[in-house]
């Protein structure tokens, strides 16, 4: 039976989406933990002769930015959490190769996916906290209440280790207490505008290591445009960019009315090198389609406020 034009078009589109994916990232089976010689910090580097694997972050882990940002939701990000992340997804891509590594740069790219001194525990924590801060700022900016500008501004300074003060540009030894930076509370519209512009600027800075690229799709005998990236963290910020450009009906938020936390969102299909056949890492890395709440706490609150409490009031 000859397929109808609409059926053929749909089948062709699904074939492209399933057959092609986007840029890859490497993960090694074992990593060594090495001393950075910078205080008590340590970093990871792929163990010699360890087996490596490749996966496609933009397709197989569409919720990777949300997961990364969520690491800070439960408080301290321990070394165990850091190592678990690295063993599942690889390093963030913070260790750029030097000018003396020209051959390696030409063969494998400008960033060491094996690791290096810049792939330290403290650097990972700082990146995760900044991603968490950025996502919460966006969620607050898109909520009816809006963001607390003063609170978010102070928190951002703390992430960068300013320890409660800035430095006088004319006298670096003279601290400027943050209490002196407090400004009048802005109007809700002004606060939301500030938050959205801040998120935009941070995302634009985060995707500087991403670039458009072309993948050849043999069945269609044509090229398809996708995205490449030099670092895993930049790929995650590309996912954050897609959150900013998604429409309201493409974003799924927590079902608790006063919680605006993002659970999942639709992202553009990305192409994959069709000749690359590796293990499927997609299982367990996607947000469940039936997930309604960001965590058990919100699920419990929703059950109490909209089922238990009304029932008790009726029975009085």
Beta strands, then each sheet from edge to edge (+ up, - down):
strand 1: 25-28
strand 2: 31-35
strand 3: 42-46
strand 4: 52-55
strand 5: 115-120
strand 6: 165-168
strand 7: 171-177
strand 8: 210-217
strand 9: 222-229
strand 10: 251-253
strand 11: 262-265
sheet 1: 1+ 4-
sheet 2: 2+ 3- 5+
sheet 3: 6+ 7-
sheet 4: 8+ 9-
sheet 5: 10+ 11-
end
